Amino acid sequence: MKQYRLDNQRTRQSHLWLVQVLVAGLFCLLSLRLWYLQVYKGEHFARKAQDNRIRRHTVYAPRGLVVDREGRFLAVNEPAYGLAIVRENCSDFKKTLDYVALVSGAPREVLVGDFEKGRKRVRSFEKQILLSNIPFSLLAKIEADAIHWPELQIVVQPRRHYTQSELFSHVIGYVAQANEDELNADPGLQLGDTVGKAGLELIMESRLRGSKGLKEEEVDAAGRCLNERVISSSEAGENFRLSIDLDLQKSAADRLKGQAGAVVVLEPRTGKVLALVSQPGYDSNLFVGGLSDAQWNALVSDPLHPLQNRPIQSAYPPGSVFKLVMAGCGMMNHFVSLSDQVYCTGVFKLGEREFRCWKKGGHGAVDLRKSLVESCDVYYYQLGKRMGIDTISTFTKACGFGAVTGIDLPSERPGLVPDRAWKVRRHGESWQGGDTINMSIGQGMLLTTPLQVARFVAALINGGHLIRPSVLADSEVEIAGQLPMNERTAAFIAETMVQTVELRQGTAWRLKRPGVRIGGKTGTAQVVRLMEKYEKKTTDEIPYKFRDHAWMASFAQQDDDSYVIVAMVEHGGGGGATAGPVVDAVYEHLFPRESQDDLNAVPTRESNPT
């Protein structure tokens, strides 16, 4: 009996001990959990609680405005709306995204993909943009259904608008939504933000964008706003005034319309760009709202390449415009004097190969002045042979060709000044005498941009300064180099350009205006050597891709005003016949004629092609 009582007592003590252990273990677990919640995760949950009570919202900054030199608006901002989701308010993402796809017509897979990519970039209770630039009809629909979809909210975002669409597309460029790489590279960007993709919008992105502000809202348990305050104000982006004149830009573009080409108008003393036209262009506004696949494919497959900024990105053989450089090279290197004469029979022979002058019967006795005014090819064939490629190449590079000008626009191309080393490196062949002869009249492998030609002509009349061109009205004048010509040589070449306009036999005579000193040089650059079946055809009868490029380089001076104008028409045919009227239209805006009576018909290719 006694043994039985002892066993019961031990059993009760054992149970009591077990209970004590369980209580102690439970207490430890609770303590550990309490430490985990209060200490280890305390900051996290405090932040979550704060986020639940205090919500922060981005205040978007308006992008800086762009105006022309007279202050006329070219790029402005307009109110636009976006659709955002607050994830913490959403109980069923699938259902919500299905609804958004249904009412907006946006592909569901795209919505889901953007949502998944963007969610890691958005903090708790912040709005994640699902759609930007939504139309008013969709906005009204979302607002009408708001009671059923509290997680969806309308946000206001400034949207870019380009008042002149195509006219300034290659200068101002455009903005579009930032892609994944841009978002990763710039912590200041948020999902749905737009950034500059081309033109001034790209180059001046950091200054145009401004800085976003931050607003804080205190909400109750139902998410209703109880109080709000501004943490930081948004700051608008910097405004920019272009040196380009809207009316001048229109004049040049209107005359070039229907053709592919470029027009550059410069102030020779400052390098300020007064007009920079590239045609065809594109509507910058299309990119702001997002291009459809069909719109994008139409742009990139257009054979006239409307996305190409021709004044600075397209390089062409300069044709006879290059004779201005050759003349300077010959004078400065003492290969020619003003009295030296060459007899032009219309043909120049180098070995068994014949190089023809544009004038089939030849120019007869030609000195340096006549060679420029009447653009004699044979004169420059002989001059090029005497000077050789090494002298020509070195001098041409010193004139600013073969290198970018440094204009404040993106993706400028340097063009090409070939030399012996380049040909070996590029083609694995040695330089031939025929290469030099071709290059002597601006043909062959030599490539220049219209802006490079404009800067060279500007240097001829501004004291020899190779100035960095700028499209900004308030930029400082920057001299990037010096023309390798003395004052006498530059003045002589400029004066022969004036005679090319003043004299009836000159190739640029149609630019003449009373009271204005105007100089000009035409150029006709062969794209390919024409097949025999096309040699006797007019320009209109030759397939477009085989037609010559047409150039006109010109300057004008009247009192304190001076301008340099260069026009290039792709596959336009003769320089005087095609590029000449484009330059003439710009002069008509700057120096309108009182009468057109002294103008005759435009020279034809047969009579005056260069």
C-alpha positions in Angstrom: 0.0 0.0 0.0 2.8 2.2 1.0 4.6 1.4 -2.2 1.4 2.3 -4.2 1.2 5.7 -2.6 4.9 6.4 -3.3 4.3 5.5 -7.0 1.3 7.9 -7.2 3.3 10.7 -5.7 6.2 10.2 -8.1 3.7 10.1 -11.0 2.1 13.4 -9.9 5.5 15.0 -9.4 6.6 13.8 -12.9 3.4 15.3 -14.4 4.0 18.5 -12.6 7.5 18.7 -13.8 6.4 18.1 -17.3 3.8 20.8 -17.1 6.4 23.2 -15.7 8.7 22.3 -18.6 5.9 22.9 -21.1 5.0 26.2 -19.5 8.6 27.2 -19.5 9.0 26.2 -23.1 5.9 28.1 -24.1 7.2 31.1 -22.3 10.5 30.8 -24.1 8.7 30.5 -27.4 6.6 33.6 -26.7 9.6 35.5 -25.6 11.5 34.5 -28.7 8.5 35.5 -30.9 8.2 38.7 -29.0 11.9 39.4 -29.6 11.6 38.6 -33.2 8.6 40.9 -33.7 9.7 43.7 -31.4 13.5 43.7 -32.0 14.5 41.8 -35.0 11.6 42.9 -37.2 10.6 45.9 -35.2 11.9 48.5 -37.7 10.2 46.7 -40.6 6.8 46.5 -38.9 7.1 50.1 -37.7 7.7 51.1 -41.3 4.8 49.1 -42.5 2.5 50.6 -39.9 3.8 54.1 -40.8 3.2 53.3 -44.5 -0.3 52.1 -43.7 -1.0 55.4 -42.0 1.2 57.8 -44.0 1.4 57.4 -47.7 3.8 59.3 -50.0 3.0 60.4 -53.5 5.3 61.7 -56.3 4.6 65.2 -57.6 5.7 65.2 -61.2 7.8 68.2 -62.5 7.0 69.8 -65.8 9.7 69.4 -68.4 11.5 72.6 -69.5 10.0 74.5 -72.4 11.8 75.0 -75.8 11.2 78.1 -77.8 12.7 79.5 -81.0 14.9 82.6 -81.1 11.9 84.9 -81.0 10.3 83.1 -78.0 7.7 81.1 -79.9 6.8 77.8 -78.3 8.2 74.7 -79.9 8.0 72.1 -77.1 5.5 72.5 -74.3 3.7 70.4 -71.7 0.0 69.5 -71.5 -1.9 67.7 -68.7 -2.3 64.0 -69.3 -3.6 61.1 -67.2 -2.2 57.7 -66.3 -3.8 54.7 -64.6 -2.0 53.4 -61.5 -2.5 50.5 -59.1 -1.8 50.4 -55.3 -0.9 46.8 -54.6 -1.7 46.9 -50.9 -5.3 47.7 -51.8 -5.6 44.9 -54.3 -6.9 41.5 -53.2 -6.8 39.8 -56.6 -4.2 41.0 -59.1 -5.3 38.7 -61.8 -8.9 40.0 -61.7 -7.7 43.6 -61.6 -5.4 43.2 -64.6 -8.1 41.4 -66.5 -10.4 44.3 -65.9 -7.8 46.9 -67.1 -7.1 44.9 -70.2 -10.8 44.7 -70.9 -11.6 48.4 -70.6 -8.4 49.7 -72.1 -7.9 47.2 -75.0 -4.2 46.8 -73.9 -2.8 43.3 -74.4 -3.1 41.4 -71.1 0.3 39.8 -71.5 1.9 43.2 -71.9 0.1 44.5 -68.8 1.1 41.5 -66.7 4.7 41.7 -67.9 5.0 45.4 -67.1 3.3 44.9 -63.8 5.7 42.1 -62.8 8.8 44.1 -63.9 7.6 47.3 -62.2 6.5 46.0 -58.8 10.0 45.7 -57.5 10.6 49.4 -58.1 7.6 50.6 -56.1 7.4 50.9 -52.3 4.5 49.8 -50.2 1.4 51.9 -50.8 3.0 53.8 -53.7 1.2 54.0 -57.0 2.5 51.7 -59.7 1.8 53.1 -63.2 -0.1 50.6 -65.4 -1.0 52.8 -68.4 0.2 56.3 -69.4 -1.5 58.9 -71.6 -5.0 57.3 -71.3 -7.8 58.9 -73.2 -10.6 60.8 -71.5 -13.1 58.1 -72.4 -11.1 55.5 -70.4 -10.6 57.9 -67.6 -14.4 58.4 -67.3 -15.0 54.6 -67.3 -12.4 54.0 -64.6 -13.9 56.8 -62.4 -17.4 55.4 -62.9 -16.3 51.9 -61.7 -14.0 53.3 -58.9 -16.2 51.9 -56.1 -15.5 48.4 -57.4 -11.8 48.8 -58.0 -10.4 50.9 -55.1 -6.9 49.7 -56.0 -7.0 51.6 -59.3 -6.3 55.3 -59.2 -6.0 58.1 -61.8 -2.7 60.1 -61.7 -1.9 63.3 -63.5 1.4 63.5 -65.4 2.6 66.3 -67.7 2.9 65.2 -71.3 5.2 66.6 -73.9 3.7 68.3 -77.0 5.6 69.5 -80.0 3.8 72.4 -81.6 5.6 72.1 -85.0 5.6 68.3 -85.2 7.9 67.4 -88.2 9.5 70.8 -88.7 11.8 70.5 -85.7 11.8 66.8 -85.2 15.5 66.5 -86.0 16.5 69.4 -83.7 14.4 68.9 -80.6 13.9 65.2 -81.0 11.3 63.5 -78.8 10.6 61.9 -75.4 9.3 58.4 -74.8 8.9 56.1 -71.8 12.1 55.0 -70.1 13.1 51.5 -70.9 14.5 48.9 -68.5 18.2 49.9 -69.1 17.4 53.6 -68.6 15.5 52.8 -65.4 18.4 50.7 -64.1 21.0 53.4 -65.0 19.2 56.3 -63.4 17.9 56.1 -59.8 15.9 59.3 -60.3 13.6 57.6 -62.8 10.4 55.9 -61.9 8.2 53.5 -63.8 6.2 55.4 -66.4 8.6 58.3 -66.6 9.5 59.7 -70.0 13.1 60.6 -71.0 14.7 62.2 -74.0 15.5 59.8 -76.8 16.7 62.0 -79.6 17.8 65.6 -80.4 18.0 68.3 -77.8 15.6 66.2 -75.6 18.3 63.6 -75.3 21.4 65.9 -75.0 19.8 68.2 -72.4 17.8 65.4 -70.6 19.2 66.2 -67.1 18.5 69.9 -67.4 15.1 69.6 -69.1 13.7 67.0 -66.7 13.7 69.0 -63.5 13.2 67.3 -60.2 10.1 65.6 -58.7 8.4 66.7 -55.5 7.0 64.6 -52.7 3.6 64.8 -51.0 2.6 63.0 -47.8 -1.0 61.9 -46.9 -2.2 60.7 -43.5 -5.1 58.2 -44.0 -7.5 56.4 -41.7 -8.2 52.6 -41.6 -10.4 52.9 -44.7 -7.7 54.7 -46.6 -9.5 58.1 -46.5 -7.2 61.1 -46.5 -7.2 62.9 -43.1 -4.4 65.3 -43.7 -1.7 66.1 -46.3 1.5 68.1 -46.5 4.2 68.8 -49.1 7.5 67.2 -48.2 9.3 68.8 -51.1 8.1 70.9 -54.0 8.7 69.8 -57.6 11.0 71.9 -59.6 10.4 72.5 -63.3 13.1 71.7 -65.9 15.2 74.4 -67.4 13.8 76.3 -70.4 15.8 76.6 -73.6 15.8 79.2 -76.4 17.0 78.0 -79.7 19.0 80.1 -82.1 16.8 78.8 -84.9 14.2 81.1 -86.4 10.8 79.5 -86.9 10.0 81.5 -90.0 13.4 80.8 -91.6 13.1 77.1 -90.8 9.6 77.1 -92.5 10.9 78.8 -95.6 13.7 76.3 -96.1 11.5 73.3 -95.3 8.7 74.4 -97.6 11.0 74.8 -100.6 12.6 71.4 -99.9 9.3 69.6 -99.4 8.8 66.5 -101.5 12.5 65.9 -101.7 15.1 64.3 -99.4 17.8 66.7 -98.3 19.2 69.1 -95.9 19.5 72.9 -95.4 21.8 74.6 -92.9 21.8 78.4 -92.2 24.6 79.7 -90.0 25.7 83.0 -88.5 29.4 82.9 -89.6 30.7 85.0 -86.8 29.0 83.1 -83.9 28.3 79.7 -85.3 24.6 80.0 -84.3 22.4 77.8 -86.4 19.5 79.8 -87.7 17.9 76.9 -89.6 18.6 73.2 -89.6 16.2 71.3 -91.9 16.3 67.6 -92.6 13.6 66.1 -94.9 11.7 64.0 -94.7 11.1 64.3 -91.0 8.7 62.6 -88.6 6.0 63.7 -86.1 7.7 63.9 -82.7 4.3 63.6 -81.0 3.9 60.1 -82.2 6.6 58.9 -79.8 5.2 60.6 -76.7 2.1 58.3 -76.6 3.9 55.3 -77.7 4.3 54.1 -81.3 2.3 51.1 -82.6 4.3 48.3 -84.3 2.8 49.4 -87.6 3.8 53.0 -87.1 7.4 52.0 -86.1 7.7 49.6 -89.0 6.5 52.3 -91.4 9.2 54.7 -90.2 12.2 52.3 -90.3 11.2 50.8 -93.6 10.7 54.1 -95.4 13.3 54.2 -98.2 13.8 57.9 -97.6 14.9 57.3 -94.0 12.9 60.0 -92.1 14.7 59.3 -88.8 18.0 60.3 -90.4 19.2 63.8 -89.4 20.8 64.6 -92.7 22.6 67.9 -91.9 24.8 66.1 -89.3 24.4 62.4 -89.7 24.4 61.9 -93.5 27.8 62.2 -95.3 27.9 62.7 -99.1 30.6 63.3 -101.7 30.7 67.2 -101.9 31.2 67.4 -105.7 32.5 70.7 -107.0 32.0 72.5 -103.7 35.2 70.8 -102.8 37.0 72.9 -105.4 37.0 75.7 -102.8 39.2 73.5 -100.6 41.4 72.5 -103.5 42.0 76.1 -104.5 43.0 77.0 -101.0 45.3 74.0 -100.8 47.0 74.9 -104.1 47.6 78.5 -103.1 48.8 77.8 -99.6 51.2 75.1 -100.7 52.5 77.1 -103.7 51.3 74.7 -106.4 49.4 77.4 -108.2 49.4 81.2 -108.7 46.6 83.4 -109.9 48.3 83.8 -113.3 48.8 80.1 -114.0 46.7 78.7 -116.8 45.5 75.2 -117.8 43.9 74.4 -121.1 40.7 72.5 -120.8 39.7 70.4 -123.8 36.9 68.6 -121.9 39.1 65.5 -121.2 42.0 64.7 -118.9 44.0 61.5 -119.4 45.8 59.5 -116.7 47.4 56.5 -118.3 44.7 54.8 -120.3 41.9 56.3 -118.3 39.9 59.4 -119.3 38.4 61.8 -116.8 35.9 64.2 -118.4 35.0 67.8 -117.6 31.3 68.6 -117.2 31.6 70.9 -120.2 32.0 68.5 -123.1 33.7 71.0 -125.4 36.0 72.2 -122.7 36.6 75.6 -121.1 39.7 76.6 -123.1 42.4 78.5 -121.2 41.5 78.5 -117.5 43.1 80.3 -114.6 42.3 79.8 -110.9 39.6 82.4 -110.8 37.8 81.1 -113.9 38.2 77.5 -112.6 36.1 78.4 -109.6 33.6 80.6 -111.3 32.9 78.2 -114.2 33.7 75.1 -112.1 36.2 73.6 -114.6 36.9 69.9 -113.7 40.1 69.5 -115.9 41.8 72.4 -114.0 41.4 70.5 -110.7 42.3 67.1 -112.2 45.7 68.6 -113.1 46.1 70.5 -109.8 45.3 67.3 -107.8 47.8 65.3 -109.8 50.5 67.9 -109.0 49.7 68.2 -105.3 49.1 64.5 -104.5 46.9 62.8 -102.0 49.2 63.4 -99.0 49.0 67.2 -99.4 45.3 67.2 -100.2 44.3 64.9 -97.4 46.3 66.8 -94.7 45.0 70.2 -95.8 41.4 69.0 -96.0 41.5 67.6 -92.5 42.9 70.9 -91.3 39.8 72.6 -92.8 37.6 70.7 -90.4 36.5 67.8 -92.6 36.7 64.2 -91.5 35.8 65.2 -87.9 32.7 66.1 -86.0 32.0 69.8 -85.6 30.8 69.4 -82.0 27.3 70.8 -82.5 25.1 70.3 -79.4 23.0 67.5 -81.0 23.6 63.8 -80.7 25.0 61.2 -83.1 26.9 63.6 -85.4 29.0 61.8 -88.0 32.6 62.8 -88.9 32.4 62.1 -92.6 35.6 60.8 -94.3 38.8 62.2 -95.6 40.6 59.2 -97.2 44.3 58.8 -97.3 46.8 56.1 -98.1 46.7 54.5 -94.7 42.9 54.5 -94.6 42.6 52.7 -98.0 45.1 50.0 -97.0 43.3 49.6 -93.7 39.8 49.7 -95.1 40.2 48.0 -98.5 43.6 46.3 -98.3 44.7 48.2 -101.4 47.3 50.9 -102.1 46.3 54.4 -103.1 46.0 54.9 -106.9 46.5 57.9 -109.0 42.9 57.8 -110.2 41.8 58.0 -106.5 43.5 61.4 -106.3 41.9 62.6 -109.5 38.5 61.7 -108.4 39.0 63.3 -105.0 40.2 66.5 -106.6 36.6 67.3 -107.7 34.9 66.1 -104.6 34.2 62.6 -105.8 35.4 59.1 -104.9 35.7 58.2 -101.3 35.6 61.7 -99.8 32.4 62.2 -97.7 31.2 65.4 -95.9 28.1 66.5 -94.0 26.2 69.6 -95.0 27.1 71.2 -91.6 30.8 70.7 -92.2 30.5 72.5 -95.6 28.6 75.3 -93.9 31.3 75.7 -91.2 34.0 75.8 -93.8 32.3 78.5 -95.8 31.7 80.5 -92.6 35.4 80.3 -91.9 36.2 81.8 -95.3 34.4 85.1 -94.3 34.9 85.3 -90.5 38.6 85.6 -90.3 39.4 81.8 -90.6 37.7 80.7 -87.4 36.4 77.1 -87.4 33.6 77.8 -84.9 31.7 75.1 -83.1 28.1 75.3 -84.3 25.3 75.6 -81.8 21.5 75.5 -81.9 21.2 77.2 -78.5 20.7 81.0 -78.5 22.6 81.6 -75.2 25.6 79.3 -75.8 29.0 80.9 -75.8 30.9 81.3 -79.0 33.6 78.6 -79.2 36.5 78.6 -81.7 37.5 75.0 -82.3 40.3 75.6 -84.8 41.7 77.9 -87.5 41.4 77.5 -91.2 44.9 76.7 -92.8 44.7 79.7 -95.1 46.0 83.2 -94.8 43.6 86.2 -95.1 44.6 86.9 -98.7 43.8 83.3 -99.8 40.5 83.2 -98.0 39.4 86.6 -99.4 40.3 85.5 -102.9 38.2 82.3 -102.7 35.3 84.3 -101.2 35.5 86.8 -104.0 35.4 84.1 -106.7 32.3 82.8 -105.0 30.8 86.3 -105.4 31.7 86.3 -109.0 30.1 82.9 -109.4 26.9 84.7 -108.5 27.5 88.1 -110.2 28.8 86.9 -113.6 26.4 85.5 -116.1 28.7 82.5 -116.8 28.9 81.8 -113.1 27.1 78.6 -111.9 25.2 80.3 -109.1 24.0 83.4 -110.9 20.3 82.9 -109.9 21.1 83.9 -106.3 22.0 87.5 -107.3 20.2 90.3 -105.5 20.7 94.1 -105.6 22.4 95.6 -102.6 23.5 92.2 -101.1 27.0 90.7 -101.5 26.3 87.0 -102.2 28.7 84.3 -103.0 28.0 80.8 -104.1 29.4 77.5 -105.2 27.4 74.7 -106.8 28.2 71.0 -106.6 26.9 67.9 -108.4 28.1 64.7 -106.9 27.8 61.4 -108.7 26.4 58.6 -106.7 27.5 55.9 -109.1 29.2 56.0 -112.4 26.3 56.1 -114.8 25.7 53.2 -117.2 25.9 54.2 -120.9 22.2 53.9 -121.3 21.6 56.8 -118.9 24.4 59.1 -119.9 22.2 61.1 -122.4 19.1 61.1 -120.3 17.7 64.0 -118.3 17.6 63.8 -114.5 13.9 62.9 -114.5 14.6 60.0 -116.9 17.2 58.4 -114.7 16.2 56.0 -111.9 16.1 57.9 -108.6 18.9 56.0 -106.9 21.3 56.7 -109.8 20.7 60.5 -109.9 23.4 62.8 -108.7 23.3 64.7 -105.3 22.8 68.4 -105.7 24.8 71.0 -103.6 24.8 74.7 -103.2 27.1 76.4 -100.7 26.6 80.2 -100.3 27.1 83.2 -98.1 25.5 86.7 -98.0 26.6 90.0 -96.4 24.7 93.2 -96.1 25.7 95.9 -93.6 26.2 94.0 -90.2 24.2 91.0 -91.3 25.9 87.9 -92.7 24.7 84.4 -93.3 26.0 81.1 -94.6 23.5 78.8 -96.4 24.1 75.3 -97.6 21.5 73.1 -99.3 21.9 69.5 -100.3 19.2 67.6 -102.3 19.7 63.8 -102.3 19.5 62.5 -105.9 18.4 66.0 -107.0 20.5 66.2 -110.1 22.4 69.4 -110.9 23.4 71.6 -108.0 22.4 74.9 -109.6 19.1 73.5 -110.9 17.9 71.8 -107.7 19.8 73.0 -104.6 20.0 76.5 -106.0 16.2 77.2 -105.7 16.3 76.0 -102.1 19.0 78.5 -101.2 17.2 81.1 -103.2 14.0 80.6 -101.2 15.9 81.2 -98.0 17.4 84.4 -99.4 13.9 85.4 -100.5 12.9 85.3 -96.9 16.0 87.2 -95.7 16.4 89.7 -98.7 13.1 89.7 -100.7 13.5 90.8 -104.3 11.3 93.7 -105.4 11.1 92.2 -108.9 11.7 88.8 -110.5 12.2 90.2 -113.9 16.0 89.8 -114.0 15.7 86.1 -113.4 15.6 83.7 -116.3 14.9 80.1 -116.3 16.9 77.8 -114.0 20.0 76.4 -115.7 19.6 72.9 -117.1 22.0 70.0 -116.4 23.3 70.2 -119.9 24.2 73.9 -119.8 25.5 74.2 -116.3 25.5 71.0 -114.2 28.0 71.7 -111.4 
